[in-house]
C-alpha cells in the first residue's frame, strides 16, 4: 500500500491532537478536513479514497510550488455502494448535512454532503466515477491508502473534455513527481491507463487530446527547462504505451467514425 508524501504524512500526524478530541464539526482547512474524514472512515472500516485536487496535493509535492499551486475548496471521494448506509452515518456524525433531494434520487451512485460553516461540499462517488466518461473504480479502493492509485487519479483529469487550467496543473504536478511505467511496479501504471483507452475509443480520444494539451501547458507553468523535459518525456512515454496497447474490432470501427459522432457526455449540474 503506497504511503503519502512526507508533507501529507506530516499533515496527518499534525492532525492527531485534534482527532483525539473527535471534533463534531468540519475543520476550516480543506486538507485537514479531508484527512479527518479519511481517518475516521478507516477507523470505522469504511472504504473512502480521495480524488480531485486534494488527492493531488497529498500525493504530489510539486502541487505546492509556484506555477502549479492552486486553491482547494470542495472534497471528492470514492466509496462503495454497498457501504452507502455507513457513509451516510459517517458524515452525519462528523457534522455534515446531506443534500436530501439529490441523495434520494441519486444515492445509488453518488451522494453529496454540505458543510455550510465553511461553504464546502463533499461529493461521494459510489463504485463508479462518471463525468465526461465512466470508470468503475470499485476494485481500486484497496490499492493505496487515502487516495485512488496515481494512474486512476490521472485518468480522472485526462477524461475532462473541457479541461481547465486547474486540471492541467494537477496532472502536470503528478507527472513531474512520479515516473510512468508499464506495470504495477511503476508509480504511474501506464498499462492501466492504456487499458481504459483500449476499451473505449471515446476515452482514447479524450485522453490523447488532453495529453497534447498538457505538453503545451507544461511550458507555461514556470517549470525549469529540465522539469519541462521530464514532464514532456513522461507524457510521450504514456502516449506510446497507449498507442501500443491492442485495440479490438469494435474500437477500430468506432475510430473509423471519429469525431463525426460525439464520444463523451458533459457532466450534469448538481
GIQUI-V213690 format. One line per field, one symbol per residue. ss: DSSP state (@ for helix, = for strand, . for the rest). psi: psi as a letter, one per 30 degrees, with the letter a starting at -180 (. if undefined). A space follows every 10 residues. Layout:
# GIQUI-V213690
ss: ???
psi: ???
This chain:
# GIQUI-V213690
ss: .=...@@@@@ @@@@.@@@@@ .........@ @@@@@@@@@@ @@@@....== =.@@@@@@@. @@@@...... ....=====. @@@@@@@@@@ @@@...==.@ @@@@@@...= =====....= ======.=== ...===.... ...=..=..@ @@@@@@@@.. ....@@@@@@ @@@@@@@..= =......==@ @@@@@@@@@. @@@@@@@@@@ @@@@@@@@@@ ....@@@@@@ @@@@@@@@@@ @@@@....@@ @@@@@@@@@@ ..........
psi: kkllleeeee eeeffeeeef fikfkkleke eeeeeeeeee eeefgkjkkk aaeeeeeefj effflkefkl lkdlkklkak efgeeeeeee eefgglkkje eeeeegfffk kkkkifeghl lkkjkjekjj cflkkjgfgg fgelkellle eeeeefeffj eikleeeeee eeeefefklk afaffkejje eeeeeeeffj eeeeeeeeee eeeeeeeffg gglleeeeee eeeeeeeeee eeefkkklee eeeeefebff kkgllkkkk.
